[in-house]
Amino acid sequence: MTSKIDFQKTLFPGRDLEKEWKSRYGTYELPPLVELTNKRVDAHALLDEYNTYKGREHSIFEDEVIGYAFGLRYCTPEEYWPMVVHLPSDEATRVQKEVDEERNISWADHQRTLSVRQRLRSVIKLNEDYDPLIDERNYTKMPKNLRGGYIEGVLDMFRANTVRARFVRLRPGEKLVDHIDYNPKYCLKAHIPMTSQSLSYMKFFHKSLGEITYRMKPGRIYVINSGVRHEAINESLIHERIHLVISLDGQQDVFSYVGTNGFAYELPRKKRSWE
């Protein structure tokens, strides 16, 4: 069933998503990971705000869709996402209600009828299977208790649009199994560790670089290539691994960065949509 709603004009006014897609780099044009070496975050201040306000905001996106799609084997969605920073925008919520009424089925139930491929294609093409609340780019509303705080200041450090920010936690001995998020032309993911130690690490499985293990340091900002298969492991028997993870709608932050350990390199020149 094709919706009567023009999603492009309603949810992304003034943007040409097709042009943006063509101007961005794909999975194997980007390195697996880039550290933004000229930016630092006060991990203690971020952790203090997390501890002050944690008390998980409800988000069906995490509960019903991501948890269902990932099939979290070592933890529940509530344990993995203890605090959501971004909720869906009011406009996305309104449009989703209209779509649900057109289909006569809730968006969460509709998404369960789709394969992962169909789900990802819908957010790229905005086709008949599109649900605004499955699209991370529509998660831009910050709860009132977080506005004006340190977390909001961290989000302002990025050049790209920051969407669907959330805190993720791996408890002692837990593991997030290897997976691919989505094409990096759609979004990249920034990781900011607040607590991390040598027994906590990520593994990347790259077709040309092979298997790479990387240990992140608290207060540093790392941008992950969301199209490379990866997993997260916390082998500590005592400490939790807590990161602020931010989806980036745009690739502006990774241009011209050269990282370490062969992870990042100067990107080839390409005409970008914002130039």
C-alpha positions, 0 to 999 in steps of 0.5 A: 500500500502506497501512502498518500504522504510525501515523506521527503517534503514532510519529514525532510524539508529542504533536503535532497536525500537522493543527492546526499546519498550519492555524495556520501562514501560507501562501506569500503570507501571509509575506514572501519574507525576514525578517532576525532583527534582534535575533540575531547569529552569530559568522561566524568562529567558525562558519567555524572549526568548519566548517573543523575538522569538515568531512568530509562526513557521509553522508546519502542524503537529499541524495545520492539524493533532493534532488540527484535532485529538484533536478537540480543542474546546476552542482554535485554534491550532494557539492559543494553539501552539504559538511557535514551537521549533522543526520542522521535520528533513530534512531526515524525510521531504525527506522521506515523499515526497517519501511516498506521491509520492508512495501513490499519496496523501498528508500525511495530507490527508492520515492521515484524512482517519485513525482512532486514533488507526490506526494512533498510531499503524502506528508510533509504527509498521512503517507499511503501514499507516506510515507517517514520519511527524506524528511521533514526533520522527522525529521532531528534527530540531531547527530553526536557531534563537533558536540555541545556546540560553537558550531553547537549553540549557534546552533541553540539561538537559534531558537524553532522546532524546528531540523531538517535543518541543513546547510552549503551551498556555491556555488563560484566561478561556480556557481548554484543554479537557481530553484526552490520548496522547499515550502509554508512551513506545512511548514518555513521555512529559515534562512540564516546566511552565513559567507562572502558578498560583493557578487557573491553573492546570492539572487533571489526571484520573487514574484507581487506584489513581482516580482523581488527581488535580496538580498545577505546579510551574514555573521553575520546570520540570514535566514529564507526563505519556502520557498514563493517561487521563488528562486535562488542565484548566486555570480558571484565568480571567487575566493570560495566562498559558504558558508551554514549552512542550517537548516530550521525546523519552526514559524514562531515566529521570524518573528512580529512582525519588521519587516525592511528594503527592503520584505521583511518586515512585521507579520504579521496576527494569527492563532491559533497552535497553541502559544498 
